[in-house]
Amino acid sequence: MTKLSVNINKLATLRNSRGGNVPDLVKSTKDIEAFGAEGITVHPRPDERHIRYQDVLELKDVVTT
């Protein structure tokens, strides 16, 4: 049973509002897992205002939980 799964949509929202890649979702996701999270949650939307579909493709190779 997963004890902690972190939703990174808000990190993506913050990145999108700033324009650019800060915070870096791939690095943040690696850090979140290293700190002990047992899952990463994303909820893609058609308008991509949070997580973008490209983010999901990039995270697919990184997420190990």
C-alpha positions as CSV (number, residue, x, y, z in Angstrom):
1,M,0.0,0.0,0.0
2,T,1.4,3.4,-1.0
3,K,1.8,5.7,2.0
4,L,2.7,8.9,0.2
5,S,2.1,9.9,-3.4
6,V,3.0,13.5,-4.3
7,N,0.9,15.3,-6.9
8,I,3.2,17.5,-8.9
9,N,0.5,19.4,-10.8
10,K,1.1,22.5,-8.7
11,L,4.8,22.5,-9.4
12,A,3.9,22.4,-13.1
13,T,1.5,25.3,-12.7
14,L,4.2,27.3,-11.0
15,R,6.7,26.6,-13.7
16,N,4.1,27.5,-16.4
17,S,3.3,30.8,-14.8
18,R,7.0,31.7,-14.6
19,G,7.7,30.7,-18.2
20,G,10.8,28.6,-18.6
21,N,11.7,25.5,-16.6
22,V,11.8,26.6,-12.9
23,P,11.0,24.5,-11.0
24,D,12.4,21.7,-13.1
25,L,9.8,18.8,-12.9
26,V,12.3,16.1,-13.7
27,K,14.7,17.2,-11.0
28,S,11.9,17.8,-8.5
29,T,10.4,14.4,-9.2
30,K,13.8,12.7,-8.6
31,D,14.2,14.6,-5.3
32,I,10.7,13.8,-4.2
33,E,11.3,10.1,-4.7
34,A,14.7,10.3,-3.0
35,F,13.0,11.9,0.0
36,G,10.9,8.8,0.3
37,A,7.6,9.3,-1.6
38,E,6.3,6.0,-2.9
39,G,4.4,7.5,-5.8
40,I,4.1,10.5,-8.2
41,T,0.7,11.7,-9.2
42,V,-0.2,13.8,-12.3
43,H,-3.5,14.7,-13.8
44,P,-3.1,15.8,-17.4
45,R,-5.8,18.1,-18.8
46,P,-6.6,18.8,-22.4
47,D,-5.7,22.5,-22.0
48,E,-2.3,21.6,-20.5
49,R,-2.5,24.3,-17.8
50,H,-0.9,22.0,-15.3
51,I,1.1,19.1,-16.5
52,R,1.9,19.0,-20.2
53,Y,1.8,15.8,-22.2
54,Q,5.5,16.3,-22.9
55,D,6.1,16.3,-19.2
56,V,4.5,12.9,-18.8
57,L,6.7,11.5,-21.6
58,E,9.8,12.9,-19.8
59,L,8.7,11.7,-16.4
60,K,8.0,8.2,-17.7
61,D,11.8,7.6,-18.0
62,V,12.5,9.0,-14.5
63,V,9.8,7.8,-12.1
64,T,10.8,4.6,-10.5
65,T,8.1,4.2,-7.9
